[in-house]
Amino acid sequence: MATLNQLFEMVSDESNHTVAVAAAADVSVLKAVSMAIERNMAHFRLYDDELTVTAMLREHFPELLDHPKVQLCHVDSLEMAAQEAVKSVFRNDSDILMKGQIATAVLLKAVLNPTYGLRTGSIMSHVAVFEVAGFDRLIFLTDAGMNISPDLPQKVQIIQNAVQIARSVGVELPIVAPLAGVEVINPNMQVTLDAAALTAMNRRGQIKNCIVDGPFALDNAISVDAAKHKRIAGNNAGNADILLVPTIESGNILYKSLVFFANAKVGSIVAGAKAPIVLSSRADSADSKLYSLALAICSSLTLRTSTRGN
């Protein structure tokens, strides 16, 4: 898979998913909903003030008024929107949670609620997938949005979450590159020691369904030419599918650099919860939200299959 548009081919016939949108009264969110319904991707439960959402639909998306795939769910506050949307997923009335015009902290407070939240016991992590001009494959980036400075055990779970997402869109054996400032092991740089440990754990079967190799600097993780120039041996150098960043700051900078400098297309979700969570920025475009929805549906299909298998 080389383009994000190919995600739509995987979900176009999957109209039996339901997405719970917390704080849906936002034009870009409703545009993404409209585009998703046009592609027969999902049903939607829109949690917000009903009068406000109705007015927006009437002005911008009249085709969604009284649409059989759209259910308006009135709530009196943003906090209630988050709570009711999360409860809908908790009760299995919805398959995917989507953030609307609401602060991430408010939504995550509901997600982490011990009574009706969506925690599974595993770490939750942010996984973004980029379509970058000139690359023959999609690039996955983790974790640019959830875990501030993960330790080694957390990195293992972050990798596992990203591998599940990559496999859900057809990357059967993704190559994972733990990124550092250098591509050699330096005892004074903990990031390189973690990368070496992750590589060893993968080779011993402790991290499955992927190839972990590192440490890599960014250039020799994604560019075969750069890897050859630095005489880095092995077929993994330059061919990374998943980039594991050491901290949330480095991930956030790389994420936004790809979007604003490289004009990359992106979709992103939070993995590791009971259901996929579309946690796009409120500033993200409707197209980005649509890609994120498609990615979430692909992940949800994999989770359903895994649940049936168990």
Contacts in CASP RR format, 6 or more apart in sequence:
PFRMAT RR
TARGET T0000
AUTHOR 0000-0000-0000
METHOD contacts of the structure
MODEL  1
MATLNQLFEMVSDESNHTVAVAAAADVSVLKAVSMAIERNMAHFRLYDDE
LTVTAMLREHFPELLDHPKVQLCHVDSLEMAAQEAVKSVFRNDSDILMKG
QIATAVLLKAVLNPTYGLRTGSIMSHVAVFEVAGFDRLIFLTDAGMNISP
DLPQKVQIIQNAVQIARSVGVELPIVAPLAGVEVINPNMQVTLDAAALTA
MNRRGQIKNCIVDGPFALDNAISVDAAKHKRIAGNNAGNADILLVPTIES
GNILYKSLVFFANAKVGSIVAGAKAPIVLSSRADSADSKLYSLALAICSS
LTLRTSTRGN
1 7 0 8 1.000
1 137 0 8 1.000
1 138 0 8 1.000
1 169 0 8 1.000
1 170 0 8 1.000
1 171 0 8 1.000
2 131 0 8 1.000
2 135 0 8 1.000
2 136 0 8 1.000
2 137 0 8 1.000
2 138 0 8 1.000
3 131 0 8 1.000
3 138 0 8 1.000
4 129 0 8 1.000
4 131 0 8 1.000
4 138 0 8 1.000
4 265 0 8 1.000
4 266 0 8 1.000
4 267 0 8 1.000
4 291 0 8 1.000
4 294 0 8 1.000
7 169 0 8 1.000
7 291 0 8 1.000
7 294 0 8 1.000
7 295 0 8 1.000
7 298 0 8 1.000
8 39 0 8 1.000
8 41 0 8 1.000
8 294 0 8 1.000
10 169 0 8 1.000
10 294 0 8 1.000
10 297 0 8 1.000
10 298 0 8 1.000
10 301 0 8 1.000
11 17 0 8 1.000
11 39 0 8 1.000
11 41 0 8 1.000
11 294 0 8 1.000
11 297 0 8 1.000
11 298 0 8 1.000
11 301 0 8 1.000
12 39 0 8 1.000
12 40 0 8 1.000
12 41 0 8 1.000
13 40 0 8 1.000
14 41 0 8 1.000
14 42 0 8 1.000
14 297 0 8 1.000
14 301 0 8 1.000
15 40 0 8 1.000
15 41 0 8 1.000
15 42 0 8 1.000
15 43 0 8 1.000
15 69 0 8 1.000
16 43 0 8 1.000
17 41 0 8 1.000
17 42 0 8 1.000
17 43 0 8 1.000
17 95 0 8 1.000
17 96 0 8 1.000
17 297 0 8 1.000
17 300 0 8 1.000
18 42 0 8 1.000
18 43 0 8 1.000
18 44 0 8 1.000
18 45 0 8 1.000
18 88 0 8 1.000
18 93 0 8 1.000
18 94 0 8 1.000
18 95 0 8 1.000
18 96 0 8 1.000
19 33 0 8 1.000
19 36 0 8 1.000
19 42 0 8 1.000
19 43 0 8 1.000
19 44 0 8 1.000
19 45 0 8 1.000
19 94 0 8 1.000
19 95 0 8 1.000
19 96 0 8 1.000
19 97 0 8 1.000
19 98 0 8 1.000
19 278 0 8 1.000
19 293 0 8 1.000
19 296 0 8 1.000
20 45 0 8 1.000
20 47 0 8 1.000
20 84 0 8 1.000
20 85 0 8 1.000
20 86 0 8 1.000
20 88 0 8 1.000
20 89 0 8 1.000
20 93 0 8 1.000
20 94 0 8 1.000
20 96 0 8 1.000
20 97 0 8 1.000
20 98 0 8 1.000
21 29 0 8 1.000
21 33 0 8 1.000
21 44 0 8 1.000
21 45 0 8 1.000
21 46 0 8 1.000
21 47 0 8 1.000
21 48 0 8 1.000
21 85 0 8 1.000
21 98 0 8 1.000
21 99 0 8 1.000
21 100 0 8 1.000
22 47 0 8 1.000
22 78 0 8 1.000
22 81 0 8 1.000
22 82 0 8 1.000
22 84 0 8 1.000
22 85 0 8 1.000
22 86 0 8 1.000
22 97 0 8 1.000
22 98 0 8 1.000
22 99 0 8 1.000
22 100 0 8 1.000
22 102 0 8 1.000
22 107 0 8 1.000
22 110 0 8 1.000
23 47 0 8 1.000
23 48 0 8 1.000
23 78 0 8 1.000
23 81 0 8 1.000
23 82 0 8 1.000
23 99 0 8 1.000
23 100 0 8 1.000
23 101 0 8 1.000
23 102 0 8 1.000
24 30 0 8 1.000
24 33 0 8 1.000
24 44 0 8 1.000
24 46 0 8 1.000
24 47 0 8 1.000
24 48 0 8 1.000
24 53 0 8 1.000
24 81 0 8 1.000
24 100 0 8 1.000
24 101 0 8 1.000
25 48 0 8 1.000
25 49 0 8 1.000
25 52 0 8 1.000
25 53 0 8 1.000
25 56 0 8 1.000
25 101 0 8 1.000
26 56 0 8 1.000
26 100 0 8 1.000
26 101 0 8 1.000
26 282 0 8 1.000
27 56 0 8 1.000
27 60 0 8 1.000
28 284 0 8 1.000
28 285 0 8 1.000
28 286 0 8 1.000
28 289 0 8 1.000
29 98 0 8 1.000
29 100 0 8 1.000
29 101 0 8 1.000
29 286 0 8 1.000
29 289 0 8 1.000
30 53 0 8 1.000
30 56 0 8 1.000
30 57 0 8 1.000
30 60 0 8 1.000
30 61 0 8 1.000
30 64 0 8 1.000
31 60 0 8 1.000
31 61 0 8 1.000
31 286 0 8 1.000
31 289 0 8 1.000
32 286 0 8 1.000
32 287 0 8 1.000
32 289 0 8 1.000
32 290 0 8 1.000
32 293 0 8 1.000
33 44 0 8 1.000
33 46 0 8 1.000
33 61 0 8 1.000
33 64 0 8 1.000
33 70 0 8 1.000
34 61 0 8 1.000
34 63 0 8 1.000
34 64 0 8 1.000
35 286 0 8 1.000
35 287 0 8 1.000
35 290 0 8 1.000
36 42 0 8 1.000
36 44 0 8 1.000
36 290 0 8 1.000
36 293 0 8 1.000
37 44 0 8 1.000
37 64 0 8 1.000
37 67 0 8 1.000
37 69 0 8 1.000
37 70 0 8 1.000
41 293 0 8 1.000
41 294 0 8 1.000
41 297 0 8 1.000
42 69 0 8 1.000
42 95 0 8 1.000
42 96 0 8 1.000
42 293 0 8 1.000
42 297 0 8 1.000
43 69 0 8 1.000
43 70 0 8 1.000
43 71 0 8 1.000
44 69 0 8 1.000
44 70 0 8 1.000
44 71 0 8 1.000
45 71 0 8 1.000
45 73 0 8 1.000
45 85 0 8 1.000
45 88 0 8 1.000
45 93 0 8 1.000
45 94 0 8 1.000
46 53 0 8 1.000
46 70 0 8 1.000
46 71 0 8 1.000
46 72 0 8 1.000
46 73 0 8 1.000
47 73 0 8 1.000
47 75 0 8 1.000
47 80 0 8 1.000
47 81 0 8 1.000
47 84 0 8 1.000
47 85 0 8 1.000
47 88 0 8 1.000
48 73 0 8 1.000
48 74 0 8 1.000
48 75 0 8 1.000
48 81 0 8 1.000
49 74 0 8 1.000
49 75 0 8 1.000
49 76 0 8 1.000
50 72 0 8 1.000
50 73 0 8 1.000
50 74 0 8 1.000
53 72 0 8 1.000
54 65 0 8 1.000
54 72 0 8 1.000
57 64 0 8 1.000
57 65 0 8 1.000
58 65 0 8 1.000
64 70 0 8 1.000
73 84 0 8 1.000
73 88 0 8 1.000
75 81 0 8 1.000
75 84 0 8 1.000
78 102 0 8 1.000
78 103 0 8 1.000
78 106 0 8 1.000
79 106 0 8 1.000
79 110 0 8 1.000
81 102 0 8 1.000
82 102 0 8 1.000
82 106 0 8 1.000
82 107 0 8 1.000
82 109 0 8 1.000
82 110 0 8 1.000
83 110 0 8 1.000
83 113 0 8 1.000
83 116 0 8 1.000
85 94 0 8 1.000
85 97 0 8 1.000
85 98 0 8 1.000
85 107 0 8 1.000
85 110 0 8 1.000
86 97 0 8 1.000
86 107 0 8 1.000
86 110 0 8 1.000
86 111 0 8 1.000
86 113 0 8 1.000
86 116 0 8 1.000
86 117 0 8 1.000
86 118 0 8 1.000
87 116 0 8 1.000
88 94 0 8 1.000
89 95 0 8 1.000
89 96 0 8 1.000
89 97 0 8 1.000
89 118 0 8 1.000
89 274 0 8 1.000
89 275 0 8 1.000
90 116 0 8 1.000
90 117 0 8 1.000
90 118 0 8 1.000
90 274 0 8 1.000
94 275 0 8 1.000
95 275 0 8 1.000
95 297 0 8 1.000
95 300 0 8 1.000
96 275 0 8 1.000
96 276 0 8 1.000
96 277 0 8 1.000
96 278 0 8 1.000
96 293 0 8 1.000
96 296 0 8 1.000
96 297 0 8 1.000
96 300 0 8 1.000
97 107 0 8 1.000
97 111 0 8 1.000
97 118 0 8 1.000
97 273 0 8 1.000
97 275 0 8 1.000
97 276 0 8 1.000
97 277 0 8 1.000
97 278 0 8 1.000
98 277 0 8 1.000
98 278 0 8 1.000
98 289 0 8 1.000
98 293 0 8 1.000
98 296 0 8 1.000
99 107 0 8 1.000
99 277 0 8 1.000
99 278 0 8 1.000
99 279 0 8 1.000
99 280 0 8 1.000
99 282 0 8 1.000
100 282 0 8 1.000
101 282 0 8 1.000
102 282 0 8 1.000
104 279 0 8 1.000
107 279 0 8 1.000
110 116 0 8 1.000
110 117 0 8 1.000
111 117 0 8 1.000
111 118 0 8 1.000
111 119 0 8 1.000
111 124 0 8 1.000
111 273 0 8 1.000
111 277 0 8 1.000
112 119 0 8 1.000
117 274 0 8 1.000
118 273 0 8 1.000
118 274 0 8 1.000
118 275 0 8 1.000
118 277 0 8 1.000
119 273 0 8 1.000
119 274 0 8 1.000
120 272 0 8 1.000
120 273 0 8 1.000
120 274 0 8 1.000
122 157 0 8 1.000
122 160 0 8 1.000
122 161 0 8 1.000
122 272 0 8 1.000
123 147 0 8 1.000
123 150 0 8 1.000
123 154 0 8 1.000
123 157 0 8 1.000
123 158 0 8 1.000
123 161 0 8 1.000
123 272 0 8 1.000
124 146 0 8 1.000
124 161 0 8 1.000
124 270 0 8 1.000
124 271 0 8 1.000
124 272 0 8 1.000
124 273 0 8 1.000
124 277 0 8 1.000
125 142 0 8 1.000
125 143 0 8 1.000
125 146 0 8 1.000
125 147 0 8 1.000
125 157 0 8 1.000
125 158 0 8 1.000
125 161 0 8 1.000
125 162 0 8 1.000
125 270 0 8 1.000
125 271 0 8 1.000
125 272 0 8 1.000
126 142 0 8 1.000
126 143 0 8 1.000
126 144 0 8 1.000
126 145 0 8 1.000
126 146 0 8 1.000
126 268 0 8 1.000
126 269 0 8 1.000
126 270 0 8 1.000
126 271 0 8 1.000
126 279 0 8 1.000
127 140 0 8 1.000
127 141 0 8 1.000
127 142 0 8 1.000
127 143 0 8 1.000
127 161 0 8 1.000
127 162 0 8 1.000
127 165 0 8 1.000
127 268 0 8 1.000
127 269 0 8 1.000
127 270 0 8 1.000
127 271 0 8 1.000
128 140 0 8 1.000
128 141 0 8 1.000
128 142 0 8 1.000
128 144 0 8 1.000
128 255 0 8 1.000
128 266 0 8 1.000
128 267 0 8 1.000
128 268 0 8 1.000
129 138 0 8 1.000
129 139 0 8 1.000
129 140 0 8 1.000
129 141 0 8 1.000
129 165 0 8 1.000
129 169 0 8 1.000
129 266 0 8 1.000
129 267 0 8 1.000
129 268 0 8 1.000
129 291 0 8 1.000
129 295 0 8 1.000
130 138 0 8 1.000
130 139 0 8 1.000
130 140 0 8 1.000
130 141 0 8 1.000
130 258 0 8 1.000
130 264 0 8 1.000
130 265 0 8 1.000
130 266 0 8 1.000
130 267 0 8 1.000
131 138 0 8 1.000
131 264 0 8 1.000
131 265 0 8 1.000
131 266 0 8 1.000
132 139 0 8 1.000
132 258 0 8 1.000
132 262 0 8 1.000
132 264 0 8 1.000
133 262 0 8 1.000
133 263 0 8 1.000
133 264 0 8 1.000
135 222 0 8 1.000
137 171 0 8 1.000
137 241 0 8 1.000
138 169 0 8 1.000
138 171 0 8 1.000
138 241 0 8 1.000
139 222 0 8 1.000
139 240 0 8 1.000
139 241 0 8 1.000
139 243 0 8 1.000
139 258 0 8 1.000
140 162 0 8 1.000
140 165 0 8 1.000
140 166 0 8 1.000
140 171 0 8 1.000
140 174 0 8 1.000
140 241 0 8 1.000
140 242 0 8 1.000
140 243 0 8 1.000
141 242 0 8 1.000
141 243 0 8 1.000
141 245 0 8 1.000
141 251 0 8 1.000
141 254 0 8 1.000
141 255 0 8 1.000
141 258 0 8 1.000
142 158 0 8 1.000
142 159 0 8 1.000
142 161 0 8 1.000
142 162 0 8 1.000
142 242 0 8 1.000
142 243 0 8 1.000
142 244 0 8 1.000
142 245 0 8 1.000
143 150 0 8 1.000
143 158 0 8 1.000
143 244 0 8 1.000
143 245 0 8 1.000
143 248 0 8 1.000
143 251 0 8 1.000
144 245 0 8 1.000
144 248 0 8 1.000
144 251 0 8 1.000
144 252 0 8 1.000
144 254 0 8 1.000
144 255 0 8 1.000
144 268 0 8 1.000
145 248 0 8 1.000
145 251 0 8 1.000
145 252 0 8 1.000
145 279 0 8 1.000
146 248 0 8 1.000
146 270 0 8 1.000
147 154 0 8 1.000
147 158 0 8 1.000
147 248 0 8 1.000
148 247 0 8 1.000
148 248 0 8 1.000
149 246 0 8 1.000
149 247 0 8 1.000
149 248 0 8 1.000
150 158 0 8 1.000
150 247 0 8 1.000
151 194 0 8 1.000
152 194 0 8 1.000
152 197 0 8 1.000
152 198 0 8 1.000
155 178 0 8 1.000
155 194 0 8 1.000
155 198 0 8 1.000
155 244 0 8 1.000
156 198 0 8 1.000
156 201 0 8 1.000
156 206 0 8 1.000
156 207 0 8 1.000
158 244 0 8 1.000
159 176 0 8 1.000
159 198 0 8 1.000
159 207 0 8 1.000
159 210 0 8 1.000
159 212 0 8 1.000
159 242 0 8 1.000
159 244 0 8 1.000
160 207 0 8 1.000
160 208 0 8 1.000
161 271 0 8 1.000
161 272 0 8 1.000
162 174 0 8 1.000
162 176 0 8 1.000
162 242 0 8 1.000
162 244 0 8 1.000
162 271 0 8 1.000
163 174 0 8 1.000
163 176 0 8 1.000
163 208 0 8 1.000
163 209 0 8 1.000
163 210 0 8 1.000
163 242 0 8 1.000
164 271 0 8 1.000
164 299 0 8 1.000
164 302 0 8 1.000
165 269 0 8 1.000
165 271 0 8 1.000
165 295 0 8 1.000
165 298 0 8 1.000
165 299 0 8 1.000
166 174 0 8 1.000
166 210 0 8 1.000
166 241 0 8 1.000
166 242 0 8 1.000
167 174 0 8 1.000
167 209 0 8 1.000
167 302 0 8 1.000
168 298 0 8 1.000
168 299 0 8 1.000
168 301 0 8 1.000
168 302 0 8 1.000
169 295 0 8 1.000
169 298 0 8 1.000
171 241 0 8 1.000
173 209 0 8 1.000
173 210 0 8 1.000
173 211 0 8 1.000
174 210 0 8 1.000
174 211 0 8 1.000
174 241 0 8 1.000
174 242 0 8 1.000
175 210 0 8 1.000
175 211 0 8 1.000
175 213 0 8 1.000
175 236 0 8 1.000
175 239 0 8 1.000
175 240 0 8 1.000
175 241 0 8 1.000
175 242 0 8 1.000
176 198 0 8 1.000
176 202 0 8 1.000
176 210 0 8 1.000
176 211 0 8 1.000
176 212 0 8 1.000
176 213 0 8 1.000
176 240 0 8 1.000
176 241 0 8 1.000
176 242 0 8 1.000
176 244 0 8 1.000
177 213 0 8 1.000
177 214 0 8 1.000
177 216 0 8 1.000
177 221 0 8 1.000
177 222 0 8 1.000
177 236 0 8 1.000
177 238 0 8 1.000
177 240 0 8 1.000
177 242 0 8 1.000
177 243 0 8 1.000
177 244 0 8 1.000
178 191 0 8 1.000
178 194 0 8 1.000
178 195 0 8 1.000
178 198 0 8 1.000
178 199 0 8 1.000
178 212 0 8 1.000
178 214 0 8 1.000
178 215 0 8 1.000
178 216 0 8 1.000
178 244 0 8 1.000
178 246 0 8 1.000
179 191 0 8 1.000
179 195 0 8 1.000
179 215 0 8 1.000
179 216 0 8 1.000
179 217 0 8 1.000
179 218 0 8 1.000
179 221 0 8 1.000
179 243 0 8 1.000
179 244 0 8 1.000
179 245 0 8 1.000
179 246 0 8 1.000
179 250 0 8 1.000
180 189 0 8 1.000
180 191 0 8 1.000
180 192 0 8 1.000
180 195 0 8 1.000
180 214 0 8 1.000
180 215 0 8 1.000
180 216 0 8 1.000
180 217 0 8 1.000
180 246 0 8 1.000
181 189 0 8 1.000
181 191 0 8 1.000
181 192 0 8 1.000
181 215 0 8 1.000
181 217 0 8 1.000
181 218 0 8 1.000
182 189 0 8 1.000
182 192 0 8 1.000
182 215 0 8 1.000
182 217 0 8 1.000
183 214 0 8 1.000
183 215 0 8 1.000
183 216 0 8 1.000
183 217 0 8 1.000
183 220 0 8 1.000
183 230 0 8 1.000
183 232 0 8 1.000
184 192 0 8 1.000
184 215 0 8 1.000
185 192 0 8 1.000
185 193 0 8 1.000
185 195 0 8 1.000
185 196 0 8 1.000
185 215 0 8 1.000
186 192 0 8 1.000
187 193 0 8 1.000
191 215 0 8 1.000
191 246 0 8 1.000
192 215 0 8 1.000
194 246 0 8 1.000
195 214 0 8 1.000
195 215 0 8 1.000
195 216 0 8 1.000
196 214 0 8 1.000
196 215 0 8 1.000
198 207 0 8 1.000
198 212 0 8 1.000
198 214 0 8 1.000
198 244 0 8 1.000
199 212 0 8 1.000
199 213 0 8 1.000
199 214 0 8 1.000
201 207 0 8 1.000
201 212 0 8 1.000
202 210 0 8 1.000
202 211 0 8 1.000
202 212 0 8 1.000
202 213 0 8 1.000
210 242 0 8 1.000
211 236 0 8 1.000
213 236 0 8 1.000
213 237 0 8 1.000
216 232 0 8 1.000
216 237 0 8 1.000
216 238 0 8 1.000
216 240 0 8 1.000
218 243 0 8 1.000
218 254 0 8 1.000
219 226 0 8 1.000
220 226 0 8 1.000
220 227 0 8 1.000
220 230 0 8 1.000
220 232 0 8 1.000
220 237 0 8 1.000
220 238 0 8 1.000
221 237 0 8 1.000
221 238 0 8 1.000
221 240 0 8 1.000
221 243 0 8 1.000
222 238 0 8 1.000
222 240 0 8 1.000
222 243 0 8 1.000
223 238 0 8 1.000
224 237 0 8 1.000
224 238 0 8 1.000
224 239 0 8 1.000
226 238 0 8 1.000
227 237 0 8 1.000
227 238 0 8 1.000
243 254 0 8 1.000
245 251 0 8 1.000
245 254 0 8 1.000
255 266 0 8 1.000
258 264 0 8 1.000
258 266 0 8 1.000
259 266 0 8 1.000
265 287 0 8 1.000
265 288 0 8 1.000
265 291 0 8 1.000
266 284 0 8 1.000
266 288 0 8 1.000
266 291 0 8 1.000
267 280 0 8 1.000
267 288 0 8 1.000
267 291 0 8 1.000
267 292 0 8 1.000
267 295 0 8 1.000
268 278 0 8 1.000
268 279 0 8 1.000
268 280 0 8 1.000
268 288 0 8 1.000
268 292 0 8 1.000
268 295 0 8 1.000
269 276 0 8 1.000
269 277 0 8 1.000
269 278 0 8 1.000
269 279 0 8 1.000
269 292 0 8 1.000
269 295 0 8 1.000
269 296 0 8 1.000
269 299 0 8 1.000
270 276 0 8 1.000
270 277 0 8 1.000
270 279 0 8 1.000
271 299 0 8 1.000
275 300 0 8 1.000
275 303 0 8 1.000
276 295 0 8 1.000
276 296 0 8 1.000
276 297 0 8 1.000
276 299 0 8 1.000
276 300 0 8 1.000
276 303 0 8 1.000
277 296 0 8 1.000
278 289 0 8 1.000
278 292 0 8 1.000
278 293 0 8 1.000
278 296 0 8 1.000
280 288 0 8 1.000
280 289 0 8 1.000
280 292 0 8 1.000
284 292 0 8 1.000
END
